[in-house]
Amino acid sequence: MNPKDIKIGYAFTGSFCTIGKSMVCLEQMVKSGADVQPIMSEAVYSTSTRFGNCNDLIKQAEDITGKKVMSKIKETETIGPQNLFDIIVVAPCTGNTIGKLANGINDTCVTMAVKATIRNKKPVVIAVSTNDGLSASAKNIGILLNNKNYFFVPFEQDDAIKKPNSVIANFDMVLPTMLNALEGKQIQPIMLQR
């Protein structure tokens, strides 16, 4: 599929330490010619951290895409009825968001955007970034891996000694994962080893 023909919803959730890597992916998608709409969870949209100022992140995403960031449920609720996207990418996707998606909870603009995309039988790409991916969130990751139309960016432990339950997506693999997902294929291997 030619990237110039793809309409992408690109959502950020609150794994603030990986948002910089995700912005690089967003830029790559736009440079490939894709039509990309940025979406930010309420936490990302309104929270400044040691990893960045929220207003700077909003401006960066809007400058890259040339589009206003969606940040409210009311805005993302229209995605389904208007069939706005061919695919949605959630990068980074926190354990909290994964838990909500696995259990059908749609109380944020990102979970609503995913629900709207799934409603239209379109693929959802998850770039997991969570400190409990091999503990509390493992069950929810497993649920999504077994659900139709969910595809995972390959991930690995980010620090097996200091944070043995923590996993992080390989952000260099977001674009190839997305292209495979558009063909209904899960890129392999899902679990990476250092």
ChimeraX attribute file (.defattr): number of C-alpha atoms within 10 A of each C-alpha:
attribute: neighborCount
match mode: 1-to-1
recipient: residues
	/A:1	9
	/A:2	9
	/A:3	16
	/A:4	13
	/A:5	11
	/A:6	19
	/A:7	18
	/A:8	22
	/A:9	25
	/A:10	28
	/A:11	28
	/A:12	27
	/A:13	27
	/A:14	23
	/A:15	21
	/A:16	20
	/A:17	14
	/A:18	19
	/A:19	19
	/A:20	14
	/A:21	14
	/A:22	22
	/A:23	20
	/A:24	13
	/A:25	19
	/A:26	25
	/A:27	16
	/A:28	15
	/A:29	22
	/A:30	18
	/A:31	14
	/A:32	13
	/A:33	14
	/A:34	18
	/A:35	20
	/A:36	22
	/A:37	23
	/A:38	23
	/A:39	30
	/A:40	24
	/A:41	21
	/A:42	18
	/A:43	16
	/A:44	24
	/A:45	22
	/A:46	14
	/A:47	14
	/A:48	15
	/A:49	10
	/A:50	7
	/A:51	12
	/A:52	15
	/A:53	14
	/A:54	16
	/A:55	13
	/A:56	12
	/A:57	20
	/A:58	20
	/A:59	15
	/A:60	14
	/A:61	21
	/A:62	16
	/A:63	12
	/A:64	18
	/A:65	20
	/A:66	15
	/A:67	15
	/A:68	14
	/A:69	20
	/A:70	23
	/A:71	23
	/A:72	18
	/A:73	18
	/A:74	12
	/A:75	14
	/A:76	23
	/A:77	19
	/A:78	14
	/A:79	20
	/A:80	19
	/A:81	11
	/A:82	10
	/A:83	14
	/A:84	18
	/A:85	22
	/A:86	18
	/A:87	25
	/A:88	29
	/A:89	27
	/A:90	28
	/A:91	28
	/A:92	29
	/A:93	24
	/A:94	25
	/A:95	24
	/A:96	16
	/A:97	25
	/A:98	26
	/A:99	19
	/A:100	16
	/A:101	20
	/A:102	18
	/A:103	12
	/A:104	12
	/A:105	14
	/A:106	17
	/A:107	11
	/A:108	20
	/A:109	23
	/A:110	30
	/A:111	24
	/A:112	24
	/A:113	29
	/A:114	29
	/A:115	21
	/A:116	24
	/A:117	26
	/A:118	18
	/A:119	13
	/A:120	18
	/A:121	14
	/A:122	20
	/A:123	25
	/A:124	25
	/A:125	27
	/A:126	27
	/A:127	26
	/A:128	29
	/A:129	28
	/A:130	25
	/A:131	21
	/A:132	17
	/A:133	24
	/A:134	15
	/A:135	12
	/A:136	14
	/A:137	22
	/A:138	16
	/A:139	15
	/A:140	21
	/A:141	21
	/A:142	11
	/A:143	16
	/A:144	19
	/A:145	16
	/A:146	11
	/A:147	11
	/A:148	13
	/A:149	20
	/A:150	21
	/A:151	26
	/A:152	26
	/A:153	29
	/A:154	23
	/A:155	21
	/A:156	19
	/A:157	22
	/A:158	19
	/A:159	13
	/A:160	11
	/A:161	9
	/A:162	8
	/A:163	12
	/A:164	15
	/A:165	19
	/A:166	21
	/A:167	23
	/A:168	23
	/A:169	26
	/A:170	19
	/A:171	21
	/A:172	14
	/A:173	16
	/A:174	24
	/A:175	19
	/A:176	12
	/A:177	24
	/A:178	25
	/A:179	19
	/A:180	17
	/A:181	22
	/A:182	20
	/A:183	10
	/A:184	15
	/A:185	15
	/A:186	21
	/A:187	17
	/A:188	12
	/A:189	10
	/A:190	16
	/A:191	14
	/A:192	12
	/A:193	8
	/A:194	5
